[in-house]
Amino acid sequence: RYEQREDFAVVMQPFFRNTLLPLDSTGKPDMSFFAADCFHFSVRGYAEMAMALWNNMLEPVGEKQTYNNFTHDRSKLKCPNPEKPFLSTRRNSGFGNSYLNLEKTESSVPYWAVIVTAVAGVLVGSL
């Protein structure tokens, strides 16, 4: 819809696509990333997501990171490149007017896993 616009762009940021649940040193879920309801992120979790989103916006289309490693390490925060001091879009990533394949890709997570996780989250939260 916006491919021909030079003053506006929509870019998917896939940093959460292959993210795994953060684990603590014992191999259990690290609850410091989640709020008391065990569903929403805590301040620490939101900070990690914000860094991953920022990094994704600076990465060229086609080279974006599709996961977040939850390291709580500020050094992984990327800075704009002096040669490209802007947010990456399809056009300035070198795709120009060429067609970018936006076909629907099959999810790597089965639909039933989302339902099971949601029900388990509600049960854990109610306990």
C-alpha positions as CSV (number, residue, x, y, z in Angstrom):
1,R,0.0,0.0,0.0
2,Y,2.8,2.4,0.8
3,E,5.5,1.0,-1.5
4,Q,5.6,4.0,-3.8
5,R,5.6,6.6,-1.0
6,E,8.9,8.4,-0.4
7,D,7.7,10.1,2.8
8,F,6.2,7.2,4.7
9,A,7.0,3.5,5.2
10,V,5.7,0.5,7.1
11,V,8.3,-2.1,8.2
12,M,7.7,-5.3,10.1
13,Q,10.1,-5.7,13.0
14,P,10.4,-9.4,13.6
15,F,12.5,-9.3,16.9
16,F,9.9,-11.3,18.8
17,R,9.3,-14.0,16.1
18,N,11.7,-16.7,17.5
19,T,12.1,-15.4,21.0
20,L,12.3,-18.1,23.7
21,L,11.3,-17.8,27.3
22,P,14.2,-16.4,29.4
23,L,15.6,-18.9,31.9
24,D,17.4,-18.3,35.2
25,S,20.5,-20.2,36.3
26,T,18.5,-23.2,37.4
27,G,16.8,-23.6,34.0
28,K,13.4,-22.3,35.2
29,P,11.6,-19.3,33.7
30,D,13.2,-16.1,34.9
31,M,10.3,-14.3,36.5
32,S,12.2,-11.0,36.8
33,F,11.2,-10.3,33.2
34,F,7.5,-10.6,34.0
35,A,5.0,-8.7,36.1
36,A,3.1,-10.1,39.1
37,D,0.4,-11.4,36.7
38,C,3.0,-13.7,35.0
39,F,1.7,-12.4,31.6
40,H,2.8,-8.9,31.1
41,F,6.4,-7.8,31.1
42,S,8.1,-6.2,34.1
43,V,10.2,-3.0,33.7
44,R,13.2,-5.3,33.0
45,G,11.2,-7.2,30.3
46,Y,9.9,-4.0,28.7
47,A,13.5,-2.7,28.6
48,E,14.6,-5.8,26.8
49,M,11.8,-5.6,24.3
50,A,12.5,-1.9,23.7
51,M,16.2,-2.6,23.0
52,A,15.3,-5.4,20.6
53,L,12.8,-3.1,18.8
54,W,15.3,-0.3,18.5
55,N,18.0,-2.7,17.1
56,N,15.5,-4.1,14.6
57,M,14.6,-0.6,13.4
58,L,18.3,0.1,12.6
59,E,18.9,-3.3,10.8
60,P,18.3,-3.4,7.1
61,V,15.2,-5.1,5.7
62,G,16.1,-8.8,5.1
63,E,18.8,-8.8,7.8
64,K,16.7,-8.2,10.9
65,Q,17.2,-10.3,14.0
66,T,14.2,-12.5,14.7
67,Y,14.8,-13.2,18.3
68,N,15.6,-11.6,21.6
69,N,18.2,-13.2,23.9
70,F,17.2,-11.5,27.2
71,T,20.8,-10.9,28.3
72,H,20.0,-7.6,30.1
73,D,23.2,-6.2,28.6
74,R,23.1,-2.6,27.5
75,S,26.1,-3.1,25.3
76,K,23.9,-5.0,22.7
77,L,22.1,-1.7,22.0
78,K,23.0,-0.6,18.5
79,C,23.8,3.0,17.4
80,P,23.0,4.5,14.1
81,N,25.7,3.9,11.5
82,P,27.3,7.2,10.4
83,E,26.9,6.1,6.8
84,K,23.2,5.3,7.3
85,P,22.0,7.5,10.2
86,F,18.3,6.6,9.7
87,L,15.8,3.9,10.4
88,S,15.9,1.1,7.9
89,T,13.1,0.8,5.4
90,R,12.6,-1.5,2.4
91,R,13.5,1.3,0.1
92,N,16.7,2.5,1.8
93,S,17.7,-1.2,2.5
94,G,18.3,-1.6,-1.3
95,F,15.0,-3.1,-2.4
96,G,14.1,0.1,-4.3
97,N,10.9,-0.5,-6.3
98,S,11.4,-4.3,-6.5
99,Y,8.7,-6.5,-5.2
100,L,9.4,-7.8,-1.6
101,N,7.8,-11.2,-1.1
102,L,5.2,-10.7,1.6
103,E,3.5,-14.1,1.3
104,K,2.1,-15.5,4.4
105,T,4.6,-17.8,6.0
106,E,3.6,-20.8,8.2
107,S,4.1,-20.2,11.9
108,S,6.7,-22.2,13.6
109,V,4.5,-22.4,16.7
110,P,1.4,-24.7,16.4
111,Y,-1.9,-23.0,17.2
112,W,-2.7,-25.4,20.0
113,A,0.6,-24.3,21.8
114,V,-0.7,-20.8,22.1
115,I,-4.0,-22.0,23.6
116,V,-2.3,-24.3,26.1
117,T,0.1,-21.5,27.1
118,A,-2.7,-19.0,27.6
119,V,-4.7,-21.5,29.7
120,A,-1.6,-22.4,31.8
121,G,-0.9,-18.6,32.3
122,V,-4.4,-18.0,33.5
123,L,-4.2,-20.9,35.9
124,V,-0.8,-20.0,37.3
125,G,-1.9,-16.3,37.6
126,S,-5.0,-17.3,39.5
127,L,-3.0,-19.4,42.0
